[in-house]
């Protein structure tokens, strides 16, 4: 999968979260990895001061590490989600 560091690609990644049970928030914080996942409440918090590239990388890492119900995703988002998960 080709990673594009653009606002459009970031929006595509955010769309996956909007269709899932997870809530994506951008907040200030001093997370060592740039993000925090609160699995009990299905909340993902990303450092809002990160650059566009940093936010994209964080969302890619998060999508690789969490379990989403693929039935909730539309066909375009499901395809992107699978591409993200298959990349090593």
N, C-alpha and C positions, 0 to 999 in steps of 0.2 A: 504494500500500500504506500502510495506517495503522500507524505505529510506536507500539507500546505500551511504555511504560517500566515494566514490571512484572516481577516474578520469574518469572511464568509464561511471558512472552514470551522472557525470557533463557533459560529452560530449553528452549524450542523451538529457539532458535538453537544452543544447546549440543548438542541432539540431532542436528542436521545434522552437526556435527563428529564425534560419536560413531559415526555410520554411515559416515563417510568414512575415507580413509587418514590424515587429519591428526589429530594429537594436540593437544588444547587444554589448556593449563595456565595457572593463575593464579599468578604469582610476583611478588615485589617487584623493582622495577627502575626505572631512570630513562630509559625509552624516550621519545623526543621525541613520538612519535605515540600513546603509550599502549600500544603493542603491538609485537611483533617477530615476523616470519615467517621461519622457517628452512626454506627450500624444499627443500634437499638431504635433510633428514631428516623433512620434512613435520610440523614442530612449530610451533605457534602459541602464543606466550606473551603474556598480557595482564596489565597491572599489577593486582595483587590489591587495591590500595588505591583503585582507581577506584570512583566511585559506581555505582549500578545503571545510571543513564543513560549514564555513560561506558563501561561494559562493553558495553551494548547497541549503542551507536554504534561501538565498536571492532569487535565481531563483524560488524556490518553492513558496515563498510568492508572487513574481511578477506574476507567471503564474495563481495563484488563484485570482489575483486582476484585470487583464487586459482582454479585450475581443479580442479573436483571431478568424479569419475566419477558421473554422475547415475544410472547403473544400480545403484549401491550404496544409494541412498536409497529409503525407503518412499514411498508415494504422498503422504502428508501433508507429509513433509519435502521431497519433490521440488517440491510446489506452492509451499511457502514459499520454497525456494531460488530458484525461477524468479521469484517476485514480488520478491525482494530484488535479483536480477540485472537485472530490467527497470526498476527504479526508477532515475531519474537523479539 
